[in-house]
Amino acid sequence: WYQRRVREAVVSTQSTGGEPIVHEERTTEEEDFVIKASPDAKVFYAFPKMSDETRFPGGKMVKTLIGFQNNGHKSFIVENVEAGFRYPMDYNYVIQNFTSFRYNREVAPGATQTFLYMFVPSEQLAGGSRTFSLVMSLNYKDDEGNLFIDSPFNETVSVYEVDEGFDTEIFFMYILLAAFFGIMLFGAQYLLSSAFGGRKPARKTIETGTGGGIDYDYIPRDHLKKSAKAGKRD
């Protein structure tokens, strides 16, 4: 993280010739310590439900599958994956940091493993023509403790507003529920009408009698004749 130069110009005198000797300038430089990717490892990515990998929905969960392939002869340990939106012109300026997922999973030589990483772009970043650099970093180490870092995804992306609109699935669900309750109501009404409406009350019969059941022997003949004459007059 720091650099220094040591310049030495040493002038010495040889004992034999007595001529001065000017030694060349020697420079020692300590280079910055930079963590890089291992040549024995390969990383790749996939967005399973994204048709456009440069546009992400604001306020919605985005799932990412990150693959790690060990092509070497030593085991690697994948520690974690972290990501964030950065300013395209200056990667040191972080716009939104996402949650770091920790795995600590060993990948044997010749093996490949897939890791699930999820993040949610902020709704406040949606809309307009603004673009951001989505940077994903996968940190891992070998069995000797040497640290490595690789970037499965590092591209310029944008965030768009999600239009909820009309949900057809919920609409059809309501239709099915209404039809179900209608069938239940019709069935209940049918059962009730069958149980109580089928029993008709019995009709009462009124006995009026018949003419053949009257005994005329007890009626005087004079009364019968008068009744007959009165009937003819009427």
C-alpha positions as CSV (number, residue, x, y, z in Angstrom):
1,W,0.0,0.0,0.0
2,Y,2.9,2.3,0.0
3,Q,5.9,2.9,-2.1
4,R,9.4,4.1,-1.3
5,R,12.5,4.7,-3.2
6,V,16.0,4.5,-1.9
7,R,18.6,6.2,-3.9
8,E,22.2,5.7,-3.2
9,A,25.1,7.2,-5.0
10,V,28.1,5.8,-3.4
11,V,31.5,7.0,-4.3
12,S,34.4,4.9,-3.2
13,T,38.1,4.9,-3.9
14,Q,39.9,1.8,-5.0
15,S,43.0,1.2,-3.0
16,T,44.9,0.0,-5.9
17,G,44.3,2.7,-8.6
18,G,43.0,5.5,-6.5
19,E,40.3,6.3,-9.1
20,P,36.9,7.2,-7.8
21,I,34.2,4.6,-8.7
22,V,30.6,5.9,-9.0
23,H,28.1,3.0,-8.3
24,E,24.9,3.0,-10.3
25,E,21.7,4.2,-8.7
26,R,19.9,1.3,-7.0
27,T,16.1,1.4,-6.7
28,T,14.0,-0.8,-4.4
29,E,10.2,-0.5,-5.0
30,E,7.6,-2.3,-2.9
31,E,4.6,-3.0,-5.1
32,D,1.0,-2.8,-3.9
33,F,-0.5,-6.0,-2.6
34,V,-3.3,-7.0,-5.0
35,I,-5.5,-10.0,-4.7
36,K,-6.1,-11.6,-8.0
37,A,-8.0,-14.7,-9.4
38,S,-6.3,-18.1,-9.4
39,P,-5.4,-19.5,-12.8
40,D,-6.7,-22.9,-11.6
41,A,-10.2,-21.6,-11.0
42,K,-13.0,-20.5,-13.3
43,V,-16.2,-18.7,-12.4
44,F,-19.4,-18.1,-14.4
45,Y,-22.9,-16.8,-13.8
46,A,-26.5,-17.1,-14.9
47,F,-29.7,-15.1,-14.2
48,P,-32.4,-17.9,-14.4
49,K,-35.5,-15.6,-14.8
50,M,-33.9,-12.6,-16.6
51,S,-34.4,-12.3,-20.3
52,D,-32.2,-9.1,-20.4
53,E,-29.1,-9.2,-18.2
54,T,-28.7,-5.4,-18.4
55,R,-32.1,-4.4,-16.9
56,F,-33.2,-5.3,-13.4
57,P,-36.5,-4.6,-11.7
58,G,-36.5,-2.1,-8.8
59,G,-37.7,-3.5,-5.5
60,K,-37.8,-7.1,-6.7
61,M,-35.7,-10.0,-5.8
62,V,-33.1,-11.0,-8.4
63,K,-31.6,-14.5,-8.2
64,T,-28.2,-15.3,-9.5
65,L,-26.5,-18.6,-9.9
66,I,-22.7,-18.4,-9.6
67,G,-20.6,-21.4,-10.7
68,F,-17.1,-22.2,-9.5
69,Q,-15.0,-24.7,-11.3
70,N,-11.7,-26.1,-9.8
71,N,-9.3,-27.0,-12.6
72,G,-6.3,-27.4,-10.3
73,H,-4.8,-30.0,-8.1
74,K,-5.6,-28.3,-4.8
75,S,-8.9,-27.7,-3.0
76,F,-10.4,-24.3,-2.9
77,I,-12.8,-22.9,-0.2
78,V,-15.4,-20.5,-1.5
79,E,-15.9,-18.0,1.4
80,N,-18.5,-15.5,0.2
81,V,-20.0,-13.5,-2.6
82,E,-20.7,-9.7,-2.3
83,A,-22.1,-7.3,-4.9
84,G,-23.1,-3.7,-5.3
85,F,-23.9,-0.9,-7.7
86,R,-21.0,1.4,-8.4
87,Y,-20.6,4.6,-10.3
88,P,-19.5,3.7,-13.8
89,M,-16.9,6.5,-13.9
90,D,-15.5,5.8,-10.5
91,Y,-15.6,2.3,-9.1
92,N,-14.6,3.6,-5.6
93,Y,-18.0,5.4,-5.4
94,V,-20.6,2.9,-4.1
95,I,-24.2,3.7,-4.9
96,Q,-25.9,0.6,-3.3
97,N,-24.3,-2.2,-1.4
98,F,-26.0,-5.6,-1.4
99,T,-26.0,-8.3,1.3
100,S,-22.9,-10.5,1.4
101,F,-23.7,-14.2,1.3
102,R,-21.3,-16.5,3.2
103,Y,-20.8,-20.1,2.1
104,N,-17.4,-21.5,3.4
105,R,-17.8,-24.5,1.0
106,E,-14.9,-26.6,-0.2
107,V,-14.6,-27.4,-3.9
108,A,-12.4,-30.4,-4.6
109,P,-10.0,-30.6,-7.6
110,G,-11.9,-31.2,-10.8
111,A,-15.2,-30.4,-9.2
112,T,-17.8,-27.7,-10.0
113,Q,-20.3,-26.2,-7.6
114,T,-23.1,-23.7,-8.0
115,F,-23.9,-21.0,-5.4
116,L,-27.2,-19.0,-5.1
117,Y,-26.9,-15.3,-4.6
118,M,-29.8,-12.9,-4.3
119,F,-30.1,-9.1,-4.2
120,V,-32.8,-6.4,-4.4
121,P,-32.2,-3.3,-6.5
122,S,-33.6,-0.2,-4.8
123,E,-36.8,1.3,-6.2
124,Q,-35.3,4.8,-5.8
125,L,-32.8,3.9,-8.6
126,A,-35.5,2.9,-11.0
127,G,-36.5,5.0,-14.0
128,G,-34.7,7.5,-16.2
129,S,-31.6,6.9,-18.2
130,R,-29.2,6.3,-15.3
131,T,-26.8,3.4,-15.5
132,F,-24.8,1.6,-12.9
133,S,-22.0,-0.8,-12.8
134,L,-23.1,-4.1,-11.1
135,V,-20.0,-5.7,-9.7
136,M,-20.0,-9.2,-8.1
137,S,-17.0,-10.4,-6.2
138,L,-16.4,-14.0,-5.3
139,N,-13.8,-14.5,-2.5
140,Y,-12.0,-17.8,-2.1
141,K,-8.8,-19.4,-0.9
142,D,-6.8,-22.5,-1.4
143,D,-5.9,-25.1,1.2
144,E,-2.7,-23.2,2.0
145,G,-4.6,-20.1,3.0
146,N,-3.7,-18.0,-0.1
147,L,-6.5,-15.5,-0.9
148,F,-8.1,-15.1,-4.3
149,I,-10.9,-13.0,-5.7
150,D,-12.8,-13.1,-9.0
151,S,-15.6,-11.2,-10.5
152,P,-18.3,-13.4,-12.1
153,F,-20.3,-10.3,-13.3
154,N,-19.1,-6.8,-14.0
155,E,-21.3,-4.9,-16.4
156,T,-23.2,-1.7,-16.8
157,V,-26.9,-2.1,-16.0
158,S,-30.0,-0.1,-15.4
159,V,-33.0,-0.4,-13.1
160,Y,-36.6,-0.1,-14.3
161,E,-39.9,0.5,-12.6
162,V,-42.2,-2.6,-12.2
163,D,-45.7,-2.1,-13.5
164,E,-47.9,-4.4,-11.5
165,G,-50.9,-4.0,-13.9
166,F,-53.7,-6.5,-13.9
167,D,-52.9,-9.9,-12.5
168,T,-54.8,-12.5,-14.6
169,E,-53.9,-15.4,-12.2
170,I,-55.7,-13.7,-9.3
171,F,-58.6,-12.8,-11.6
172,F,-59.1,-16.5,-12.6
173,M,-58.7,-17.6,-9.0
174,Y,-61.6,-15.4,-8.0
175,I,-63.7,-16.8,-10.8
176,L,-63.0,-20.3,-9.7
177,L,-63.9,-19.5,-6.1
178,A,-67.2,-17.8,-7.2
179,A,-68.1,-20.9,-9.3
180,F,-67.3,-23.2,-6.4
181,F,-69.5,-21.3,-4.0
182,G,-72.3,-21.2,-6.6
183,I,-72.2,-24.9,-7.0
184,M,-72.2,-25.4,-3.2
185,L,-75.2,-23.1,-2.8
186,F,-77.2,-24.8,-5.6
187,G,-76.5,-28.2,-4.1
188,A,-77.6,-27.1,-0.6
189,Q,-80.8,-25.7,-2.1
190,Y,-81.6,-28.9,-3.9
191,L,-81.1,-31.0,-0.8
192,L,-83.4,-28.8,1.2
193,S,-86.1,-28.8,-1.4
194,S,-85.9,-32.6,-1.7
195,A,-86.1,-33.1,2.1
196,F,-89.0,-30.8,2.9
197,G,-90.8,-29.9,-0.4
198,G,-91.5,-33.6,-1.4
199,R,-93.9,-34.2,1.5
200,K,-97.4,-33.0,0.4
201,P,-100.1,-32.7,3.1
202,A,-102.9,-35.3,2.9
203,R,-106.3,-33.9,1.6
204,K,-109.3,-34.2,3.9
205,T,-112.3,-36.1,2.3
206,I,-115.8,-34.8,3.0
207,E,-118.5,-37.5,3.1
208,T,-121.6,-36.3,1.3
209,G,-123.6,-39.5,1.3
210,T,-125.7,-41.1,-1.4
211,G,-129.3,-41.2,-2.2
212,G,-129.6,-44.9,-1.9
213,G,-128.7,-44.7,1.8
214,I,-132.0,-42.9,2.8
215,D,-134.8,-45.0,4.3
216,Y,-138.1,-43.5,3.0
217,D,-140.3,-45.9,5.1
218,Y,-140.0,-43.6,8.1
219,I,-141.3,-40.6,6.2
220,P,-145.0,-40.2,5.9
221,R,-146.4,-40.6,2.4
222,D,-148.2,-37.2,2.7
223,H,-145.0,-35.4,3.2
224,L,-143.4,-37.2,0.3
225,K,-146.3,-36.2,-2.0
226,K,-146.1,-32.6,-0.9
227,S,-142.3,-32.5,-1.5
228,A,-142.8,-34.0,-5.0
229,K,-145.5,-31.4,-5.9
230,A,-143.4,-28.5,-4.6
231,G,-140.5,-29.7,-6.7
232,K,-142.7,-29.8,-9.8
233,R,-143.8,-26.2,-9.1
234,D,-140.3,-25.0,-8.8
